[in-house]
């Protein structure tokens, strides 16, 4: 059974990274190969809880709540950018003294990982990557089918939409990106909502959503990062995700490579690590064994 959000908080600690109070979880086994896990929008590192225990059997796991998410600091007003989140991830790499490590990312975290990968390709990234694996996310802005709520948050109406959003509207919009047979439980929805609202976090939603603009602005850089990757790339994707499902994988094969390690989960939505944790673990460990 996955830990509760309270138990997750107890597992972690707060670090001062680039002057920000950032929540981190580090399983800490220095004798194991390391994996850096980067979560998505609008949730937190707790997303990784369903796959944490099994991966931790063989690997040291390090995760953080990105700025504005989960238990981390949520400054407002603040101009949140993918570049800043990448800087914070690199600060975490230095703080945790990670040398060589794998990267597993999801959703918003995919975009952060693309910027970090670009830096690795340029020979100036923090630490040495061994591989990167992406779960569902907007790797290509042209295939990212934003939900109506995301479009509204990004619009001038964003602050008002933010203010009017409720637990009921969240439950409806969040559940819509899951597979029909893998819907989040009431307990999971409650937990995600608590993480979003921790430290009055809902008030920064419309500020965080600007990552969609970042994706368009830096599209060439971040797609080239995939095309020119100096490390092996894996892709594990829930096909029925309306945001970044089978259509995103088809674009990946067309733009990046049809020959990379790609696993498609046909009945799974946008949160494969939550919806089908065992399938994700098995697919990811197969990818790691190939390295």
N, C-alpha and C positions, 0 to 999 in steps of 0.2 A: 504494500500500500504506500502511495506517495505521501510524503510529509505534508502537513498543513502549512499554511503561510506563516503561522506563528512558529512552527518548528523550523521552517526554512530560515526565518529571521534568526533563530537561536544558533543555527549552523554557521551563520556568516559573521562578518565583522564590517566595520566602516573604516575606509581608508581616505586620507586626504590626497586626492589626485588632482593636480593642477589647480589647487585651491578650492576644490569641490568635495563635498562629503558624499562619497560613493559607497554603496553597499556591495560587498563582494562575498563570494563563497569559494573556498579553496579546500579541496579534499586533502591536499597537503603531502601526499606520498612522493617523496623526492626520488624514490627508486623506480617509479613507473613513468612511462612516456606520457606527456601532457597533452591535454586537449583544451583549447580556449573556446568557450561557447558564447555566442552573441545572440541575444534574443530579439524578438520583433515588437512591432507596434500593435496594440497599445499596452502590452502586458509587461513582463519582467522576467528575470532569471528563473523564477519559479516554474516557468514553462518547461524547463528541462527536468523537473522533478520526476516525471514518469519514466525517464530513461536513465536517470542519474545512477541508481544503485548498480545496475548491470554494467554500465560503462566503467564505473568506478572499480569494478573487480579487476580490471586490467590496466586502467589508466588513471592518472591524476587529472582531476577535473577542476577548471577554474572558470568562474562566471561572474558577471557583474550586472547590476541594474544600471543601465545607461542613464545619463543625466536626464531628469524629467520623468523617470519611470520607477515603478515599484517603491522600494525603500530609500532610493537615492534622493539627493537634493533635487528640488523642483523649483528653480528660480523663476520669478516672474516680476516684471517683464524680462524676457530674454529672447535673443535670436538663436534658436537651436539650429545647428547645422550638422550634416553628416561628417564634415571635416573635423568639427570639434569632438564628436563622438569617437572618431578614429583616433584623435590625439589622446583621448581618455583611455581608450583600449591599449594604446602603446604605453601610456603611463602605468597601466595595470601590469603589462608585461614586465616592465622594469621593476615595479613594486614587488611582484611575486617572483622575481628573478627567473623568469622563464627564458630558456635558451633556445632549444629546438622544440617545436610543438605543432600539433595539428589544429585546425580551426573548423568548427561546426557552427553554421549560422542559419538564421531563419528570418524571413520577411524583412523588416527594417534592418535587422542585423546583416542580411545579405548585402545591402547597399553599403553598410559600414565595412563589411569584409571586402567588397570590391575596391573601395578606396585603399584599404590596408594592403590588398594584393597588388594594386598599382605601385605602392611604395616598395613592396618586396621586389617587384619586377625591376624597379629603378635602383635596387641595391641600397636603399636607405631606410628600410623598415625595421621596426624593433623586433629583435629576436630573429630566429630562422624558421620559416614555415616548412613543414614536412608535407602537408597536403591541406586542401580546403574542400569542404562538402557543404553544399547549399540545400536547404529545405525550401519549401514554397516561398517565393518572394518576387519582387518586381525587378528582375535582372535587366529587363528592357522596358523603358517607359512606354514604348509603342504597344506592348502587349499587356501592360498593367491596367486591368479593368477596375478602376476605382469604384467603390460603393458610393451611393448617393450621399451618405453621411460624411464620407471623406471629402467629396467635392464641396459640400456645404461648409465643412470646417475650414477648407482652404479659401473659401470665398470671403468677401467683406462681411458676410453674415456670420462668420465663424464664431466670434465671441458670443453672439446671441444664441446660436445653435448649441454652443458649449453650455451656456447657462441653463438652457431649457432641457438638456438631455437628462434622462432619468434612468433608474435601474431597469425599468421595463423596456425603454427604447434601446438600451445597451444590450439586454438579453436577446432582443429580436434581431438586431443588426449583427451581433457577434455570432449567434447561432447560425445565421444564414450562410456563413462561409465554411461551416462544417459539413461533412457528408451526412446524407439523410439517415443512415444507420449508425452514425458515430457522433450524435449530438452531445454537447456538453451537458453534464448533470447539473442539477440545481446547486449542488455544493460547489462544483467547479465555477459556475457562473458567479456565485456569491464571492468566491475567493478572488477571481479576476477583478470583480468590481471593487473589492476592498483594496487590492493592490493599486488600482487606478486612482482611487480616492485617498489613499494614504498621503498624509501631509498636504491635504487639499489639492491633490494632483489633477483632478478633473479640470481645474482652471487653466492648465497649460496645454490641453488637447489641441486647440487651434494653433498654438505656437509650434508644437511638435510636428503637425501634419505638413509643414513646409518641406519635409523630406521629398515630397512628390515634385516640388519645384527643383530641388537639388538634383534629382534624378534626370530631369530634362536638361538642366544646365550642364551637367557633367557626363552626359550620356556617352560621348565619344571616349572619354578617358576611362570610364568604368566598363564599357564593353571591350575596349582594347585590353583592359586588365585581364579579362577572361581569355581573350584570343591569344595573348602573349604570356600566359601564366608560366612561371618558372617552377611551379609545383603541380602535382596531379590534382585534377578537379573531379569531384563527384557531385551528382545531383540526385536527390531523393524527393519525389514530388507526388503530392496527392492530386489525382487527375480531375476530380469533380470540384475542385476549388474554383469558384466563379471569378476570383481575382487573379490568380497566378497558377492555373491548373494545366491541363494538357496542352492548351494553346501556347503557354509559355515554354513548355518543353519542346514543342515543335519549332518554335522560334530559336531556341537554344541550338537545336540540331542544325538549323539553317545558318545561323550567324556565327556560332562558335565551333562546334564539332559534333558530328553524329557518332563519333567513336569514343567519347569519354564514358566514364562509368555513370550510367543513367538507370535509375529504378523508378518505375511509375506504379503508384498504388491506386488501382482503378476505382475504388469506392470511397476514397479518403479525400477530405477537403483541405482547408488551408493550414490546419494545425496537425500535421502527421505525427509529431512526437507526443501529442496529447490523445489523438484519435486512435492511433495504431502504434503504440510504443514498441511492442515486440517486433513488429515488422520493420520499423525504423532502426532499432538496435541491430537486428540481424543484417539488414542491408548495409548499415554503416560499418559494422565490424568486417563484413566481406570486403568492403572498400579498403579499410585499413590494412587488411591482410595482404592486399595486392601491392602495397607500397614497399 
